[in-house]
Amino acid sequence: MTSDFALKIPAELEAASQLRTAQYFVTQRPWLDLYGVHIRPVAPFGSASSKPFIDPALIHRCLPDELLFEIFARMTPYNLGRAACVCRKWRYTVRNPVFWRNACLKAWQVFEVVENYKLLQSKYDGSWRKMWLSRPRIRTDGLYVSRNTYVRAGIAEWKVSNPVHVVCYFRYLRFYPSGRFLYKNSSQKVKDVAKFMNFRASKAECVHSGHYTLSDDKVEAAFLYPGLRPTVWRIRLRLRGTRAGANNRMDLLSLVTSGVNDGEVSSTDEDILGVVEGWQEDETHNPDVPAVTHKRGLTPFVFIPFEEAETSVLNLPVERMDYFVPG
């Protein structure tokens, strides 16, 4: 005769098996409990507000405000703008002037700190964030690229008409906050040039370095071509943006090459911009190297961030870029 204890064991095992199976099909969704809950704006970290509040967001229950502040402090200004779109609390936290003060002082470090503070009070109402969005600045987190094309006639045998080739080449500029920049003229695509566009590039890469100055939205830059007859490369640009704070376009106003005496410069690392300061566009200090004002290849520069170098449309072949307009 079977005991009652033996009959209860299979029933309990079956119930436990069903419970384990149900855990794989029933997904835990604790955020569903937040629907219908009125969420009022949350004061940012460091706020002087003394009103108590309960933050219903799950990530804010696990992430202290101090740690969130440290994470934001290590973000770039453009990533801060993306983080501000997540929720109200992040938007209010990102508006903390500490983040924008550090970004502004780093972006305009070629100017004196006192001068930056004077501009802050006189033009931007004491708002670092307003200065970041309104004041022209050169971006250093990518490359400024100018795409230029010209038509070259080819030669074909046993044909009535000769072929025509569309030649495409790029001008690359990379700026640094210290007042130095790199230049390269090449037919290589953006994704290839972005890998070695730095001061460690070899001479075979033909990357030239020089100095630049920024005055309002005007940029002046110059570097020295090495060789038997030293040649100065001078360029003037106007900085603009397709939206507020973008600074993603540069109009090429003039491009001049001229000669310089051997005694005026000692090396390519010297600040050549200070040597040619005040020169006229047709001025040269070496009769063997006349001053030339270039009229071709003056397409505006487009800014490409490093994280978009692989996917940029400028990597497309010529036949797919016939109607490319920088804007």
C-alpha positions as CSV (number, residue, x, y, z in Angstrom):
1,M,0.0,0.0,0.0
2,T,1.4,3.4,-1.1
3,S,1.9,6.0,1.7
4,D,0.7,9.6,1.4
5,F,4.3,10.8,1.7
6,A,5.2,9.0,-1.5
7,L,2.3,10.5,-3.4
8,K,3.3,14.1,-2.3
9,I,6.9,13.9,-3.6
10,P,6.1,13.6,-7.3
11,A,3.5,16.4,-7.1
12,E,6.0,18.8,-5.5
13,L,8.7,17.9,-8.0
14,E,6.3,18.6,-10.9
15,A,5.3,21.9,-9.4
16,A,8.9,22.9,-8.9
17,S,9.7,21.9,-12.5
18,Q,6.9,24.1,-13.9
19,L,8.1,27.0,-11.8
20,R,11.6,26.8,-13.2
21,T,10.3,26.5,-16.7
22,A,8.1,29.6,-16.3
23,Q,11.1,31.7,-15.3
24,Y,12.6,31.3,-18.8
25,F,9.4,32.6,-20.5
26,V,8.3,35.3,-18.1
27,T,10.7,38.3,-18.5
28,Q,11.1,40.6,-15.6
29,R,10.1,44.2,-16.6
30,P,10.3,46.3,-13.5
31,W,10.1,49.5,-15.5
32,L,6.4,48.7,-16.3
33,D,5.7,49.7,-12.7
34,L,6.7,53.3,-13.6
35,Y,3.9,53.9,-16.1
36,G,1.4,56.4,-14.8
37,V,3.8,57.8,-12.3
38,H,4.2,61.6,-12.5
39,I,7.9,62.4,-12.7
40,R,8.7,65.9,-11.8
41,P,12.0,67.6,-12.8
42,V,14.9,66.4,-10.7
43,A,17.4,68.9,-9.3
44,P,20.9,68.4,-10.7
45,F,23.9,67.4,-8.7
46,G,25.1,70.3,-6.6
47,S,21.8,72.1,-6.7
48,A,20.9,74.4,-3.8
49,S,17.3,73.2,-3.7
50,S,16.3,71.7,-0.4
51,K,13.0,70.1,-1.5
52,P,13.0,66.4,-1.0
53,F,12.3,64.3,-4.1
54,I,12.1,60.6,-5.0
55,D,13.8,59.7,-8.3
56,P,11.8,56.7,-9.8
57,A,14.4,56.0,-12.5
58,L,16.1,52.7,-12.0
59,I,19.5,53.9,-13.2
60,H,19.5,56.8,-10.7
61,R,18.7,54.4,-7.8
62,C,21.9,52.5,-8.5
63,L,24.1,55.3,-9.8
64,P,24.9,58.0,-7.2
65,D,24.8,61.7,-8.3
66,E,28.5,62.0,-7.5
67,L,29.5,59.2,-9.9
68,L,27.2,60.5,-12.6
69,F,28.9,63.9,-12.3
70,E,32.4,62.3,-12.6
71,I,31.2,60.5,-15.8
72,F,29.9,63.7,-17.4
73,A,33.1,65.5,-16.4
74,R,35.1,63.1,-18.6
75,M,32.8,63.4,-21.7
76,T,33.5,65.6,-24.7
77,P,31.1,68.5,-25.2
78,Y,29.4,66.9,-28.1
79,N,28.8,63.7,-26.1
80,L,27.4,65.9,-23.3
81,G,24.9,67.2,-25.8
82,R,23.8,63.7,-26.7
83,A,23.5,62.7,-23.0
84,A,21.3,65.7,-22.4
85,C,18.7,64.2,-24.7
86,V,18.3,61.1,-22.5
87,C,16.1,62.4,-19.6
88,R,15.3,65.6,-17.7
89,K,17.8,64.9,-14.9
90,W,20.6,64.5,-17.3
91,R,19.7,67.6,-19.2
92,Y,19.7,69.7,-16.0
93,T,22.9,68.1,-14.8
94,V,24.6,68.7,-18.2
95,R,23.8,72.4,-17.8
96,N,26.2,72.7,-14.9
97,P,28.7,75.5,-15.8
98,V,31.7,73.4,-14.7
99,F,31.5,71.2,-17.7
100,W,31.3,74.1,-20.2
101,R,34.0,76.2,-18.4
102,N,36.5,73.4,-18.8
103,A,35.5,72.9,-22.5
104,C,35.8,76.6,-23.2
105,L,39.2,77.1,-21.5
106,K,40.6,74.1,-23.4
107,A,39.2,75.1,-26.8
108,W,40.6,78.7,-26.5
109,Q,43.7,77.9,-24.5
110,V,45.8,79.9,-27.0
111,F,44.2,83.0,-25.4
112,E,45.0,84.1,-21.9
113,V,42.6,82.9,-19.2
114,V,42.0,86.5,-18.2
115,E,40.9,87.4,-21.7
116,N,38.5,84.5,-21.8
117,Y,36.9,85.6,-18.6
118,K,36.6,89.2,-19.9
119,L,34.8,88.0,-23.1
120,L,32.6,85.8,-20.9
121,Q,31.3,88.8,-19.0
122,S,31.2,91.3,-21.9
123,K,29.7,89.2,-24.7
124,Y,28.1,86.1,-23.3
125,D,26.4,87.2,-20.1
126,G,28.6,85.1,-17.9
127,S,27.4,81.8,-19.5
128,W,30.1,79.3,-20.4
129,R,27.5,77.3,-22.4
130,K,26.5,80.3,-24.4
131,M,30.1,81.0,-25.2
132,W,30.6,77.5,-26.4
133,L,27.6,77.7,-28.7
134,S,28.2,81.3,-30.0
135,R,31.9,81.9,-30.1
136,P,33.7,80.7,-33.2
137,R,36.2,78.0,-32.4
138,I,38.3,75.5,-34.3
139,R,37.4,71.9,-33.8
140,T,40.2,69.5,-32.9
141,D,38.4,66.2,-32.7
142,G,38.7,65.5,-36.4
143,L,39.8,66.7,-39.8
144,Y,38.8,69.5,-42.1
145,V,38.6,68.2,-45.6
146,S,38.4,70.0,-48.9
147,R,37.4,67.9,-51.9
148,N,38.6,69.3,-55.3
149,T,38.2,68.0,-58.8
150,Y,39.5,68.9,-62.3
151,V,39.2,67.5,-65.8
152,R,42.3,66.1,-67.5
153,A,42.3,65.2,-71.2
154,G,43.5,61.7,-71.9
155,I,45.1,60.1,-75.0
156,A,43.5,57.2,-76.8
157,E,44.8,55.5,-80.0
158,W,42.6,54.4,-82.9
159,K,39.7,56.5,-81.7
160,V,38.1,59.6,-83.1
161,S,37.7,61.4,-79.8
162,N,40.0,61.5,-76.8
163,P,38.9,60.3,-73.4
164,V,38.4,62.7,-70.4
165,H,39.4,61.9,-66.9
166,V,38.0,63.5,-63.7
167,V,40.8,63.8,-61.2
168,C,39.9,64.1,-57.5
169,Y,42.2,65.2,-54.7
170,F,41.8,66.4,-51.1
171,R,43.3,69.0,-48.8
172,Y,43.4,67.9,-45.2
173,L,43.8,70.1,-42.1
174,R,44.1,69.0,-38.5
175,F,44.3,71.6,-35.8
176,Y,45.5,71.4,-32.2
177,P,44.5,73.6,-29.3
178,S,48.2,74.6,-28.8
179,G,48.1,76.7,-32.0
180,R,49.7,74.2,-34.3
181,F,48.2,72.4,-37.3
182,L,49.0,69.7,-39.9
183,Y,48.4,69.8,-43.6
184,K,48.3,67.2,-46.3
185,N,47.5,67.3,-50.0
186,S,46.6,63.9,-51.3
187,S,44.3,61.8,-53.4
188,Q,43.9,59.3,-50.5
189,K,40.5,58.9,-48.9
190,V,39.6,60.2,-45.5
191,K,39.6,56.8,-43.8
192,D,43.2,56.2,-44.8
193,V,44.6,59.7,-44.0
194,A,42.9,59.8,-40.6
195,K,45.1,56.9,-39.4
196,F,48.5,58.8,-39.7
197,M,47.5,62.5,-39.6
198,N,49.6,63.2,-36.5
199,F,53.0,64.6,-35.5
200,R,54.4,61.0,-35.6
201,A,53.9,60.7,-39.3
202,S,57.0,59.8,-41.4
203,K,58.4,62.0,-44.1
204,A,57.0,59.6,-46.7
205,E,53.5,60.6,-45.7
206,C,54.2,64.2,-46.7
207,V,52.4,65.7,-43.7
208,H,53.5,69.3,-43.1
209,S,53.2,71.1,-39.7
210,G,52.8,74.8,-39.1
211,H,51.2,77.4,-36.8
212,Y,47.8,79.2,-37.0
213,T,46.0,82.1,-35.3
214,L,42.3,82.6,-34.7
215,S,40.7,86.1,-34.6
216,D,36.9,86.1,-34.4
217,D,36.0,83.8,-37.3
218,K,39.2,84.4,-39.3
219,V,41.9,81.8,-39.4
220,E,45.4,82.5,-40.7
221,A,47.9,79.6,-41.0
222,A,51.3,79.1,-42.5
223,F,54.0,76.4,-42.8
224,L,57.4,76.0,-44.6
225,Y,58.0,73.7,-47.5
226,P,61.4,72.2,-47.0
227,G,63.9,72.0,-49.9
228,L,66.7,73.8,-51.7
229,R,64.4,76.8,-52.2
230,P,62.3,77.3,-49.0
231,T,58.7,78.1,-49.9
232,V,56.1,79.5,-47.5
233,W,52.5,78.2,-47.7
234,R,50.0,80.8,-46.4
235,I,46.3,80.3,-46.1
236,R,43.4,82.4,-44.9
237,L,40.1,80.8,-43.8
238,R,36.7,81.9,-42.5
239,L,35.1,79.7,-39.9
240,R,31.3,79.0,-39.9
241,G,28.8,76.3,-39.1
242,T,25.7,74.8,-40.5
243,R,24.0,75.1,-37.0
244,A,24.8,76.8,-33.7
245,G,28.0,75.6,-32.2
246,A,28.8,73.2,-35.1
247,N,31.9,75.1,-36.6
248,N,32.0,72.4,-39.2
249,R,32.8,74.5,-42.3
250,M,35.7,76.6,-43.4
251,D,35.7,78.9,-46.4
252,L,39.0,79.2,-48.1
253,L,39.6,82.9,-48.7
254,S,43.1,82.8,-50.2
255,L,46.0,80.4,-50.7
256,V,49.4,81.9,-51.5
257,T,52.9,80.4,-51.9
258,S,56.0,82.7,-51.8
259,G,59.7,82.5,-51.2
260,V,61.7,83.2,-48.1
261,N,65.4,83.9,-47.4
262,D,67.5,81.2,-45.8
263,G,68.4,83.6,-43.0
264,E,64.8,84.3,-42.0
265,V,64.0,80.7,-40.9
266,S,66.2,78.1,-39.3
267,S,63.9,75.0,-39.3
268,T,60.5,73.8,-40.4
269,D,59.4,73.7,-36.7
270,E,59.9,77.5,-36.3
271,D,56.8,79.7,-36.1
272,I,56.8,80.8,-39.7
273,L,53.5,82.6,-39.2
274,G,55.3,85.2,-37.1
275,V,57.9,85.7,-39.9
276,V,55.4,86.3,-42.7
277,E,53.1,88.5,-40.5
278,G,52.3,91.7,-42.4
279,W,53.4,90.4,-45.8
280,Q,51.4,91.3,-48.8
281,E,49.8,88.6,-51.0
282,D,52.3,89.3,-53.8
283,E,55.3,89.7,-51.6
284,T,58.3,87.3,-51.7
285,H,61.7,87.5,-50.2
286,N,63.4,85.2,-52.7
287,P,63.5,86.2,-56.4
288,D,63.8,82.6,-57.4
289,V,60.5,81.7,-55.8
290,P,57.8,84.2,-57.0
291,A,54.6,84.8,-55.0
292,V,51.7,82.8,-56.5
293,T,48.1,83.3,-55.6
294,H,46.2,80.0,-56.3
295,K,42.8,80.4,-57.9
296,R,41.9,76.7,-58.2
297,G,41.2,74.1,-55.5
298,L,39.4,76.6,-53.2
299,T,36.5,74.3,-52.3
300,P,35.2,74.9,-48.7
301,F,36.5,72.6,-46.0
302,V,34.0,70.1,-44.3
303,F,34.7,68.8,-40.8
304,I,34.8,65.1,-40.4
305,P,35.0,63.7,-36.8
306,F,37.5,60.8,-36.3
307,E,34.7,58.4,-35.4
308,E,33.0,59.1,-38.8
309,A,36.1,58.8,-40.9
310,E,35.3,55.3,-42.0
311,T,31.7,56.0,-43.0
312,S,32.0,59.5,-44.4
313,V,30.6,60.1,-47.9
314,L,33.9,61.6,-48.9
315,N,35.2,58.0,-49.2
316,L,32.9,57.3,-52.2
317,P,34.5,57.1,-55.7
318,V,34.4,60.0,-58.1
319,E,31.5,58.6,-60.2
320,R,29.2,58.7,-57.1
321,M,30.3,62.2,-55.9
322,D,29.6,64.3,-59.0
323,Y,27.0,66.4,-57.2
324,F,28.7,66.7,-53.8
325,V,28.0,70.2,-52.3
326,P,29.8,71.0,-49.0
327,G,27.1,73.5,-48.0
